[in-house]
Amino acid sequence: MKKHATNFIALAFFYAALSGCANHNPYTDYYSALNGTTPENIARFRSAPAPQIPQVDNVSPAQGQERLDMWARRGYLAIGIASFNSAQPIPEKFAVDQAKAVKADLVVIRSPEYTGSYASSTAVVKPTISTTEGSALLMGANGRTNALVKGTGTTVTTTTEYVPTTEHRADYAAVYFVKQQVIFGARSADLTDKERQERQSNFGVKAIMLTEDSPAYNADILVGDILEALDGEKIKNANQLGEMVGKRQGKKVDVTLSRDGKTITKRVQFNNPS
């Protein structure tokens, strides 16, 4: 009796655990938006409506950053990331479901990265059933025995035992992208104080990445170039450059830059996203 009761409780615990995994998507629970993205601005800057089934790119932990940079060069913008640690295998489908929920064009899924084994314990509740028997004589008014009544009583108690277990844990991560409309195609970063000192100027930003087949790319602007001005208007920082580019979409723009100490001006036709 005790053995069967213990097995039943263990099975109930197992199915409850499976039910919990099915009802909760950790890629949803641990999702964070990137680059200040919201559903509204994602809809404005994406190049096409979200696909029914997003593209999936599986990468190893060693490939992660290199692959993210590759997608950025192809015009994809990261809109969110999910990362967490788990002792349970998490199906890839959960990462894809979250991609559909945020209307991503692409999800880059990093293979689980083993983080170690950890000893723990699981509480197992065992029932203890005890049965007692009793009897009683029914006496009549004249003192004679009329009947002998017998009965049984059942008492159920429980005990808790802690069973040692070992958890094998791993880190999971996925990054979500949309294909963006490109006006200029040069991603920039503010200059450091040292770079400003060397240039003897507070103006200019450094090109740190170029979108393939963009106006900047086709004009042979290179990573490392210092972008100094658009149509003669000096560039103070990367945020301002974004605003300046937005005002010039669809126009031919004189881009002044510095490369190896030489000043170069390129005539660039900016895209006009629909």
N, C-alpha and C positions, 0 to 999 in steps of 0.2 A: 504493500500500500504506500509506504513512504517513498519508495523508489519511483513509482508511477507519478506521484504528486510532484516530486522534484523535477522530473522530466517535463511535466506539463508547464510548470512555472518557467523553466528555462526556455521552452519553445515560445511561451507568451512574451517573454522579454525579447527574444530574437525578432519576432514579428513586429513588436512595438518599435524596435529600433529601425527595422526596414521601413515601416510606415512613416517614421519621423524623417528619414532620408528622402522619401518620395515627396513629402509635403514641403520641404524646404530646399531651395536652390542656393547653395553658398555663393555662386557667382552673382546672384541677385543680392543676397544679404550683405556681401562685402564689396559691392560695386561703388566706385567713387567717380564723379565726373571730373574731367580734366579740361584745362585751358578755359575755364569759365563757361563751358558749353551748357546750353539749355535746349530743350526740344525746339523752342522758337528760333534761336539763332542757327541751330543745326539745319533747320529747314531752309533758312535764307542762303547759307553758303555752300550747301551740298550741290554737286554738279548734276545729279539725277535722282529720281525718287528711289526710296529704299527698296532693295530687292526682297522677294519673298523668302529666299534662302540666301543668307550672307555667305560670302567666300570665307573659307577656313584655311589658315596657314598654321601647321604644327611645327614647332621649333624646339630644339633642345635648349637647356639652360645656357650652354656655351654659345649658342647662336643668337640668343635673345636680342641684344642691343643692335647687333649688325643687321638683323632682319627688320627691326623696327625702323632703323635709319633707311633701309632700302625702300620700305613702303612710303616713308616720308618724302623721299626723293621722287617717288612716282605720283605725288600729289595727294596722298592720304593724310588726313589729320586725325590724331588720337583724340577721342572724345571721352574716353573713360577707361578705367582699369579695375580689375577685381583680383585680389590676392588674399590667400588664407592658408592655414595649416590644418591638415585633416588626417585622422587615423583610418578613415574609410575611403575606399576607391571612389572617385567622383567621375561619373561618365562625361565624356566630351559633349554629349547632347545638352547638358545643363549650361555649358558655356555658349552654345549656339542658341539656346532658348533666350538667354539674356541678350544676345546680339539682336535677335528679332524684336525683343521688347524695347530696346533703345534705338531701333531702326538703323543699325550699323550696316555698312557695306562689307566690312571685313572684320574678322576676329582672329587675332594671332594668339594661339594657345600654346603656352609653354608646357613641356612634358613635366610630370610630377618630379620634384627634386627631393630625394630621400633626406630626412633630417635626423633620423636616429630612432632607436627603440627605447621605450619607456615602460618601466614596471608600474603597474597599478593594481587595483582590485575591483571586483564586481560583487555587489551585494546580491545574495541569493536567499530568498525567503522560503523556508521549508515549513509545511504544516505538520503538526503532530496531533493525531487523532487518538483519543483514548475512550474506551467503552466500559461502562460499569453496569453490573446487574444487581437487581434488588427484588425483594419479595415482601408481601405483607399478608397477614391473616385478617379476614373480615369476620368479626365476631357479632353474633346475634344478641338480642336483648336478654336472652336466657343464659348467655355466657357460652353458648356452643359455637364452634367454628362452622361458618357457613361456606367460606371459599378461601382459596389460596391464590393471590394475585401476584404475578411475576412481571417485571419490566426491565428495560435497559435504558441507559442514559449515555449520550455521546458528548464529549467535550473536545473542542478544536482549539489548539493553541499554535502559535508560530514562533519559529526561531530564525534569526538572521545569521548567515555565515558569509564571510568575505573570501572569495575565491581569487587567488593571484592570477593576473593576466599580463600579457605583454602587448603594448601598442606599437605598431610600426607606422610612423608618421611621415608625411611628405608635404612640401610646399606646392601650392597650385597657383597659377596666375594666368590671366588673359587680358589682352589689350584690345580695345574696340576702336574702329576707324570708320570715317566716312570719306568718300572721294570729294574733294573740295573744288570749287571754282577758283581758278588762278587768274589774277590780274597781272601781277609782275613776276612772281615766282622765286624771289630771293628771301630766304629767312635770315634775319639779322639778329645781332646781339649788341648790347651797349659796350662801348669801349671801357677798358679798365683805367684806373687813374694813371697807371704806368704808361699805357698806350697813349693817353691824352698828353701826358708829359713829353713823351718821345715825339709826338706830332706837333706839340706846342699849339694845341687847339682843343676846345671843348666840343667841337662839332664832328659829326661822322659816326657811322655804325659799321660793324664788321659783318660781311656776308658769311654765314656759317653753313648754309645748305641751299642748294638750288633744285627746284623742281624740274625734272626732265621734260624737255620739249616746251618749256615755258618761255615767255618773252625774255626774261633775264638769261636763261640758259642759251637760247638761240642767238642772243646778242654777245655771247662769249664773256659774260660777267663770270668771274671765278670765285670759288670759296677763298676767303682771305682778303678779297678786295675791300677797301674802305669806301663805303658809299657816302659821299659828302653832300650832294645836293640834287634836287629834282627841279629842273627848269630854273636853276639859279637859286632856289630856296634852300637854305642850309638845313641839314638834318640834325636835330638835337639828340634824339634817342630812338630806340626801336619802336616804341609805341607811336611816336609822332610819324615815323616813316609809314606805318600802317595806315594812319589817317590820310597822309599825303597821297599814298597810292590809291586809296578808295576814291578820292576826289578826281583822279585822273584816268579812271577806267575808260577804255576805248580811245584814248588819245595817244598821239606821238609825243614822247617825253624825252628831254635831254637829261641823261643820267650822268652826273659827274662823279668820278671815283678816283681813288689813289691806289696805284699798284707798284710796288717796289720803289716807292718814292716819286713816281711819275704820275702826273695828273692826266686823266683820260676822260673824254666826254663821248658817250654813245647815244645815238638816237634810237629809242626803243618804242615799238608799238605795243602799248598795253592792251590786254584783252578786255572785252566788254561782256561780262557774263550776262546771260539772259535772266 
